[in-house]
Amino acid sequence: MVQLRENFSPGEEEDEFTKRIVLGVMEHRQEIDRLIEERSENWRLDRMTIIDRNILRIAIFELLYCSEVPPKVTLNEAIDLGKRYGSEESGSFINGILDRIQNEVIRKPL
């Protein structure tokens, strides 16, 4: 969090939301990681790239605990982040897992 504030100047709202995401992912990491592993075919968490794994964690936390963020926005942002910072396959990999979680666990309309 300190590095984030030193390198970027988020507004107060963004800073609070970022803090909520970081602390929330840490608090619910076991649950989130279990969901990722259950919905990723033939992929253990430790075999996923760090980028993909953490994008998934953030997105799943938002889907589960941030009702003010529309699920479609969460999925689109996660896929875009994967495409931008991950590998060539990251966008579709992230999309596949989040789509399964959205349909099987969350069941909120996109």
Steps between C-alpha positions, in 0.01 A plus 500: 500500500784739579661442159166560332463836672863595431481420128144602425279769641158339526212709624357425842218285356739295287738460792222365723376263230855378435551441871170313517603277207848424636383428854196308376704274272740431786216423741309274258799352317433136596141518380597684181787261423271202553252644249777557247636147533154341486412688180833473317523179305839330535662808656628513854532845651878473528527429125319821403700812429513747787326761284208273405462367854486845656267644237267207570521558875409867467216433257352222713513718809315772308240251377440361848533806722462820295135513404539861384722382212295343217624146422541586132737784592705270723531235228587751227765671713656168605517379140651832386762484777587146399542600137711800593727353769478125454585257225334465161254250650428688824186677385322183393633303799370762745173529310441125517553473875304814586216396272473166681509668841246759387260231371550234767563699818390860466203472262457877472394614155769658288 
